[in-house]
């Protein structure tokens, strides 16, 4: 079968339609515009060809003078094609408009041979036509479900009374199982770690998935015993997502089905995106507190992207128009649109959503490519631009970085504020009691059990002290939290931020924080944050853990060094300041965030 396309030419200007796949009755529904200098003498030349442009399927030459004598300067009809079969026809609607230099309006002159002319004082001529190109939209028009997704945070806590699959001495001695959990929800699958030889395992792992409010969805959890050959089934349970999405929160022991015994403890929370950045810093800090080392970094925001169309994509001379598609990437997650055949103005009408861990540091990357023809343009949008935008949303045309072509897209952020981790208590303290707030934080595995009051806990969750005091030390300060997590027998530290670091030289430092658990100085106890670029007030909110008994932790010192990467001429790291914490002098049951003055290498005691 053929792929028919149309070439329309007036003098040296040629326009091409798309090619229609495998048909001898193609429908194009495309509009083209030509500017005419002398309609009395010019002609419209029409060539119908296959997509290779080598085979002519039909032709037509139309003197434009015919339009001058047509009613309202319009021809709307079938035209017989030459150089083709007797029944080959082409349907076109042709509209001519006369442009006057002294007016921005378009006027229809009197048509020769007709009664009367346009009365410009009493009746305006028609100014629109079905063949006119529609006006370029200034904003996107996504469907009503765009941006309505929420995030389901799944906390796999523990299980009890699992059946023992491992047996010894030919089955005479009952053993234990090595359990793990598999989750299936919203088309995604997750898997917990394996806990060795335990019928009452504790996982304390967190998973997150983007969900919609489509009825009938379920979360399925299956427990298995890890084996060398085939993993053994230990039971399953299901939870209706409708229940969780309606209530917002579910914390239950679920009986495992299809097995004699066993139950699974899950905590599920719906996080609804909020179009305000006011609580972002608190969210980042609380996420660092409730996150365990075994889980991926928790999301602080949801990014929804709607890519509507592109225009003016580059064309290569002498070749067919491209068949464009776009790839939207945030972090390690990508979405590829459909491919639109042979056009420089594709309409995609597609959307995608992404979980965002650090909105201040991440970006949206858009690549537009032609199928088989390569790159057509790209766009990089820093999410920090959304944080200062109205309603955390940008909806407009963006120019691609090659200077040719634009895309119309909508990008909107929503901050994910947990209702059950203490964040709300800071701004809505009347709704939380002292006991409920501390229980919330302890239940999520974030802070140790404490008898502190709710105001004290809220003070820990604020990103800075209020009012913020100037650092006492000349080298600046580092803010961190240290506590002992008894249930998992771990020492935990959160590096929150630094402030007023010292600048040496003209360039701002690229700071990071290095931690050592003394007296050991080997890699086994060394931890390091990510590096922040060109700042004296870096924000980290990164969590680190060391597995050791409490009595051993109390014999240790935590060495914290703030450093900056060196120049490319040196392998050295510049020390900006450090502090050493004697853990015997810290109440490891409290887990309070505190600012510490940085010292030089000779004087590094805590303050």
N, C-alpha and C positions, 0 to 999 in steps of 0.2 A: 504494500500500500504506500501511497505518497503522503508527504507532509506539506500541504499547500501553504504558501505565504504570498503576500502581495507587496509589490513595490509601486509607490506612487511618486511621480516626478512632475515638476513644473520647472521648465528650463533646467538649471543646474542644481536644483534642490530635490533630494530624494528622501522619502520616508519609507520605512519597512514595517510591516506587521509581524506579529509572532507567527511561528509555524504551528499548524494544528495537526495533531498526531493522527495518522492512518485514517483518512477519510476523503471522500470525493465531494462531500457536502459540508465544507468547513464553515464555522461561525467564529468570527474574529471579535466583533464588538469593540473596536478600537477607534480612537479619534485622532486626527492629525490636523495641523494648522499650517497654512502657507500664506505668506504676504505677497500680494500681486502688485506689479507696477502698471500693467496695461491689460486689464481683463478682456478688452476688445480683440487682442491679437494672441493672447497666451492660450496654451492647451494643457489639459491634464492628461498625462500618459500613465496608463495602468497596465502593469504586467503581473500576471498570476504565474508563480513558479513553484517548483519543488524546493525543499529547504537547502539543496545544494546550489541553487541559483543557476544550474546548468540547463534544466529542462523548462521550457515555457509551456504553460498549461492553458494560457489564454491571454488576450490583450484587448485594450480599449483605448482609443484616443478621443477625448471629449473637448471640443472648443468651449472655453469658458464664457464666450459671448452668449451661449445658450442660457446661462444663469441670469444675464442682464435682462432677458425678456421673460423669465419665469416668474410666476406669482411669488411675491415676497422674496425674490432672489433665491429661491429654493427649488432643488430637484430632489425628490424622494421617491425612488423607483428602482426597478430591475433594469440592468443594461446588458445587452447582448455582447458576448465576447467573440472576438475574431481569433483565427488561428486555433480553433478548438472545435468541439462537437456542436451540432446544431442546437442542442438544448443547454449549452453552457451559458450561464448568466451570472451576473454579479450584482448584488443589491447594495446600493450606496445612498446616503443622504448627503447632499451638498448644499451648503449655505454660504452665501456671499454677504459681506458687510462692507459698506463704504465708509472709509475713515476720513474725517475732515480735520485738517491741521489746526483749525481754530476752536476745536471742541473735543472734549474727552469722551463725548458720547458717540455712539454708532448710529447712523441714520440710514433709513431706506429711502432712496429716491423714488420719484414717480416711475412706474413701470410703463414703458411705451405701449400704447394700444389698450391701456386699461383706464377705467373711469376714475378720475380723481387721483390725488396724491396724498401722502401723509400730512395731516394737519398737525404740525409740531406744537402748536399752542394748546390744542385740546386733546390730542391723543398721542401717546408715546408709542413708538414702534416696538415690536418684540425685540427683546435684548437677550433672550436665551434660546438655546436649541439643544436637542438631544445629542447632537454631535459635538457640542462644545466640551472642552476639557473641564472637569469640575474644579472649583477653586481649591487651592492647596490648603489643607487643614493646618491649623496652628497647634492643635493638641490631638492626642490619641483618643480613640473611642473604643476602649476595651469593653467586653461584655460584663454583665452584672456580677458574675462570680469572681472576676479578677480581684485579687487582694483580699479574699475572704478566708484564705487558709489560716489554720492555727498550727501550733506545734504541740505535739504530745511528748512529754518528758516521762520516760519509763525508768523507774528505779527498781532493779532486781535486787532484793535485799537478802533473802535467805530461804531455806527450806527446812522441813522437819519430817522425821520418820520416813525417810526414803527407803525403798526396798534394797536389800543387799544383793547385788548381782555377782560379786566376786566371791567364790568359795574355794576352800582349800581341802586337801586330803580327800580328793574325789568327791567333794560336796558334803563331807561329814562336818566340816567346820564352817560356820557362817562367817563370811568376811564383811567387807565394806564395799562401797561404790566410789567412783571418781566422777562426781556429777558436774554437769554443765547445763546451761539453759539456752535453747534456741527460740527466738521470737520471730513471728511473722505478722506484719501489720502494714497496711497501705502500700502493698507491693514491695516492701522492703523486708530484708532478713537481717537479724543481728544474732550474735553468739557471745555468751559470757566466757570467762576463763574457766578452767577445770580446777576444782578443789579436790585434792588428793585424799582418798580414804576417809570420807566423812559422810555419814548419813544425815547430819544436820548442818549442812554447809552454809557459810555466809559469803555472799559475793559482793554486795555493796557496789554495784556497777550501775551506771546511768547511760541510757540510750535516748536519742531524740529523733523524731520523724515528723515530717510535714504532713498534715492530714486535712481533709475537707469534711464538710458536714453531710456527705452522702449517706443516707440511711442504710442499715444492714451491714456495716463494716464491723469486723471483729479483730481483737488482738488474740493471737494464739501463742501460747507458751508451752514448749515441750522440754522435758527434762530427760537427759541421757546419761548413761554411764560410759565414760571413755575407756575403750578397749583397744588392744593392738590390732585386732582384725575388724570386727564389726561392733559399733557402739550399741549398747543395750538400752531399750526403752524403759524409762522410769515413771512415765505418766505425762498427762497433758491437761491443760485447762484453757478456757476461753473467757474473754471479757468483751461485752458489747461496747463499742466505741461511743454509741449514742448515749449510754449512761454516763461515761466520763465527760463527753463534750457538753452534756446538759448540766451536770453537777459541777464540773470544773476540777474535781479532785476525788480520788478513790484510793483508800489504803486498806487492803484486805488480805487475809489468809485465804487462799483458794485451794479447795480440795482437788487433788490430782485424780483424773479419771483413767479408767482402763487398767488400774493397778490396785493391789490390795490396800496399800497405805501410802501416805505422803501428802504433804501440802506445801504450797509455794506462797511466799509473802511478796506481794508487789505493791508499789506505790506509784500511782499514775496521776499526772497533773496536766491540765490544758493551759497552755500559755498563749494568751491572745495578744497579738502585736499592738503596741500603742504608738501613735504618730507624734511622739514627743521625746526629746533627748534628755529631759530633765533628770530622769532616774538612771541614766546609762552608767554613770560612775559607780553607783551603788550596786547595780546589777553585775557589773564586772567584778566587783569585790566579793559579793556574795557567791557568785559562781566559783570563784577561786576557793572559797571556804567549803562549799558543799561538794566540790569535785574530788573524786578519789584518783589516785595515781593510775589505777587500772582502767579508767574511763577516758574517752576522748574529751578534749576541751569543750565545755558547755557553750551553747549558743547564747549570745546576748541580744541578737536581733534577727528578724526575718526580712530578706530582701525579695521583693516581687518585681519582675521585669516584664513589660509588655512591649514587644517589638512589632510595630504596625507595618512599616514600609520603608523603602529607600527610594531616592530619586537621583537622577543625573550620575549614575554610576559610569565609570570610564568605558569608552568604546574604542576598540582597536580598528584602525582604518583597514577596510577591505575584508573584515571578518564578520561573522554573525554576531548579533548581540549576545551577551553572556547569559548563562542560566544560573542566577545567583542563589546562594544560600548563606545563612549566617550562623556563627557559633558564638554563644554567650558563655563565658567562663568566669567563675568566681572561685578562687582557691584551686582545689583539685576536682571541682564539679563543673560539668559542661552540659549545655543543651544545644542541640543542632536543629535548625529549622528545616522545613521542607525546601526543596529546590523549585524555583519558579522558572519555567522554560523561556529562554530567549527574550529578555527584556532588560532595559537599564533602569526600570522603575518597578521593582517587584513589590508585591503586597504579601506579607507573611501572616499577619494577624495571629501571632503565637506568643505565649507567655511561659515563664519559668520562675521558680522560687528557689531561694538558696538560704541555708542556715549560715549566719554570720557570727563568728567568734569575737572578732575585734573590729568593730566598725570604723574605728579611727585609723586602722592600718591596712585595711583590705581595699580592693578595687574591683570594678567590673571591667572585663576585657571582652570586646566585641570584634570579631573577624568576619568580614564579608568576602566571600570567594565565589568564583565562577566554576561551575562543574566542568572540570577538565581544562580550565583556562587560568587558574591560579588566583592570586590575591587581587581584590578590587578596592580594599580599603580597610581601615581598622579604627577603633576608638577605645580609649582608656579613660574610665570615669572613676575617680577616687570617691569612696563612700563617705569620706569626710565632707564632701560637698553636700551630700544629702542631709547630714547632721545639722547643717545651718540653714537648710531650705525650709520654706513654709510647709508644715505638715510632713516634714522629712521626705518630700517628693519633688522630683523634677520631671516635667512633661513637656517636651519640646523637640525641635529639630536639632540634631548634633552633626557637625561637619566632620567627615572622616579625615584621618590624619594626612592623607595624600593630597588634600585640597580639592579633590574631585569626588562629588557624591555626598549625600546627606542621608541620615536615618532619622525616622520619627519614632521615639520610644518614650516610655514612661518607666521610671525607676522609683520605687518607694520603699522606705525602711519602716519597720515597726519594732520597737524595743520590747523584749520579752521579759516582763516583770513577773516573778513568781509570787503567788499569793500565800505561799506556805513555807517561806524560807527567811522571813524576817525583814525583807526589804520594805514592805508596806508599813511596817511599824515606825519607820523613820518619819514618814510624812503623814501617817494616819495613826498616831500612837494611841488614840482613844479606843481603837478597835482591838487592841492586844493587851492581855494581862501579862504580868511578869512570868508566870508559869507557862502560859501558852507559847510565848515567844521563845523562851529557852528550850522548850520541848520541840518546837519546830526545827530549830537549828540542830539540836542533838539528834533528832530522828533522821535528818538527812545525812548524818555522818560528818557534819562539817566542823562542829566545835565539841569539846569535851563537856561532860556534865558539870554544871556550875550552879552556884546559888546566887549568882549576880542578879541584880534587878534588871527589869526591862530597859530603863533608861541607860544603864551601863552597857548593855548589849547593843542598844541602838548606837551608842557612841562608837563602839568598835566598828560598826558597819559603815559609818560615814567615811568618805574618802579622805577627808582632812579634818583636823580639829577645828572647832568653831568657837571663837574666831581663830583664824590661822595666825600663829605666832611666828615671828621671824626666827630662823634657825640660830641657835646659840653658838654653834661652832663655825669657825672661819672656812672650813672645808665643806660645809653643808651637812645634810642629814639623810638618813635612810629610815624608811618606815617598814616595819615587819611585825609579824605575829609568829609566836612559837608556842606550841603546846604538845602534850603527849596524848596520843589517841590510844587509850587503854584497850579497847576492844580488838584492835588490830596490832597492838604492841608496836607502835610506831611513833617516832618523833617526827612532828610535822612543822614546817615553816612556810609562811607565805611572805614573799617579797612584794610589797605593795608599790612603793615608789621611792624616789629620791627628790630632794629639793635643794635649790641654791648651791649646786655643785660649783667647784672652783674651775674657772676657765684659764688655761695656760696657753698663752699665745693668742693669735688672731682667730683661729678656728674654734668653733664649738666642739665639745667632745662627743664621741659616739659611745655612751656608757652602757655597761652591763654589770651584773653583780655575780661574784664568785663566792661559793660557800664551802667551807671545810669543817668537818667534825673532828676536832683535835682530841687526843694527840695524833690521830692518824692523818697522814698527808698524802695518802694514795688515791688513785682514781675511784676506789670503791666508796669513799665518802664525799668525793667532790661533786658539787652541783653548780650549775651555771644558768643564769637567765638568758633570754634572747637579748640582742643588742639593739639599742635605740639610736637613731641617727640625729646628730647635731642638736643636742638639747642639754640644758642644765637642770631640767625638771622631768626626768623620764618616768613613765608609768609602766609597771610590769604586771602586777597581780598574777604572779606565777607561784605555783605550789610545789614543794619538794618534801620527800619522805625518806626516813632512814629506819630500817627494821632493826630494833634492838630492845632489850628489856629496859624497864624504867630505871632500875638501880644502876644499870650501865650508863643510861642517858644522863643521870645526875652526876656522873664522874667526868662528863665531857665538857668541852668548850666549843661554842659555835663561832667560827671565824668568818666574818663577812667583809669582803673587799669589793669596793666599787672601782672599776677600772674603765679605761677607754682604749679602743683599738689604736695601735700605733700607726704611723705613716708608712707608706709602702717602702720607705728607705730603711726601715728598722723592723726587727722581729719582736721587739720589746712591747710590753703592754704598759701603758701609763697608769700608775696607781693614783686615783683621785682621793682616796681616803678609805679607812677601814675601822672596824670595831670588833671587839671580841666579847662574847657573852658567856659568862660562867653560869652554866645551867643550874648549878646548885643554888644560885641567887635569884632564880626566876620561878614563879609559881606556874608550873607546867599544867596545872589543872584549869587555869583561867583562860588562856588563849586570847589575851588582850593585845590589840594593835598598839604599837608605841613607836615614837620617833627617837632615834639614837643619833647623837652627834658623831660625825666622822672625825677620826684622828689620823695623824701621819703614822708611818710605820714604827716609829719609836714609842709612840704613846697611843695605844690602841684599846684601852680599857673602855667598858661600857659606861654610859652616863644617862 
